[in-house]
Amino acid sequence: MAFLLESPLRRPLLGLDRLIASLRLGDPAHVLDLGAGSGVVASEVIRALRHGRVVLVDAQWKMMQRARRRMPARPGVHVAFTVAEAERLPFPPSCFDVVLLVTVLGELDDAAMTLQEVRRVLRSGGLVSISEHLPDPDFRSARRVRSLLDAGGFVVRDHVGGRWSFTINAVRRD
């Protein structure tokens, strides 16, 4: 089903340009794309960065292989690929500035545990960005996402988009 993720029709539906702009990426930035799939979002993050590191994580090895083939080369931006479960990330504490979860939250076995792991790997003041859009069958409402973020130790910084396609950016609360 990767062709659905890579469809050009998904870009405006997801609001990919809006998502990237809302991140306000620093220079350099260390970004984790959690549930990266075939790398559609990560490739746009790479294009937006001048310096930094982008790590793609997905539970499926085949998706990481597909993502590796689509990644643009960008001097100054290191790209890494990891196969792992979102609830058990193989990274040290406080190593990322931004963690992205794009249409991933509803697919997780334990969203609360995943957000604990996200909080662990984010630096102090780091940003978690959660995007949801219909017609994703695993869609989570903004209300549900906000509730999970609050319980997980995050403070919402901004909410962009509408009811059916949105991004909520939240900062790690210390």
Long-range contacts (C-beta under 8 A, 24 or more apart in sequence): 2-37, 2-38, 2-63, 2-66, 5-37, 5-38, 5-40, 6-38, 6-40, 10-40, 13-133, 13-165, 14-102, 14-103, 14-131, 14-133, 14-165, 15-131, 15-133, 15-160, 15-161, 15-165, 15-167, 16-40, 16-41, 16-44, 18-160, 18-161, 18-167, 19-102, 19-129, 19-131, 19-160, 19-167, 20-44, 20-45, 20-48, 22-129, 22-158, 22-160, 22-167, 22-169, 23-48, 23-98, 23-100, 23-127, 23-129, 23-169, 25-49, 25-52, 25-97, 25-98, 26-97, 27-51, 27-52, 28-52, 28-53, 28-76, 29-53, 29-97, 29-98, 30-55, 30-95, 30-96, 30-97, 30-98, 31-55, 31-96, 31-97, 31-98, 31-99, 31-100, 32-57, 32-89, 32-91, 32-96, 32-98, 32-99, 32-100, 32-121, 33-57, 33-100, 33-102, 34-86, 34-89, 34-99, 34-100, 34-101, 34-104, 34-114, 34-118, 35-59, 35-86, 35-101, 35-102, 35-103, 35-104, 35-107, 35-108, 36-63, 36-64, 36-67, 37-63, 37-67, 38-63, 38-66, 38-67, 38-70, 39-66, 39-67, 39-68, 39-70, 39-71, 40-70, 41-100, 41-102, 42-67, 42-71, 42-79, 42-100, 43-70, 43-71, 43-72, 45-100, 46-71, 46-72, 46-74, 46-77, 46-79, 47-72, 47-74, 49-74, 49-76, 49-77, 50-76, 50-77, 51-76, 51-77, 52-76, 52-77, 52-78, 53-77, 53-78, 53-79, 53-80, 54-78, 54-79, 54-80, 55-79, 55-80, 55-81, 55-82, 55-91, 55-96, 56-80, 56-81, 56-82, 57-82, 57-83, 57-84, 57-86, 57-89, 58-83, 59-83, 59-84, 59-85, 59-86, 86-114, 86-117, 87-113, 87-114, 87-117, 88-117, 89-117, 89-118, 89-120, 89-121, 91-121, 92-121, 93-120, 93-121, 94-120, 94-121, 94-122, 94-123, 94-124, 94-126, 95-121, 95-123, 96-121, 96-122, 96-123, 96-126, 97-122, 97-123, 97-126, 97-127, 98-126, 98-127, 98-128, 98-129, 99-126, 99-127, 99-128, 99-129, 100-129, 100-131, 101-128, 101-129, 101-130, 101-131, 102-129, 102-130, 102-131, 103-131, 103-132, 103-133, 103-136, 103-138, 103-139, 105-130, 105-132, 105-138, 105-140, 105-145, 105-148, 106-132, 106-136, 106-137, 106-138, 106-139, 106-140, 107-138, 111-148, 112-148, 112-151, 112-152, 115-148, 115-149, 115-151, 115-152, 115-153, 115-154, 116-152, 116-153, 118-152, 119-152, 119-153, 119-154, 119-172, 122-172, 123-172, 124-172, 124-174, 125-171, 125-172, 125-174, 126-171, 126-172, 127-157, 127-169, 127-170, 127-171, 127-172, 128-154, 128-169, 128-170, 128-172, 129-167, 129-168, 129-169, 129-170, 130-167, 130-168, 130-169, 130-170, 131-161, 131-166, 131-167, 131-168, 132-165, 132-166, 133-161, 133-164, 133-165, 133-166, 134-164, 134-165, 142-166, 142-168
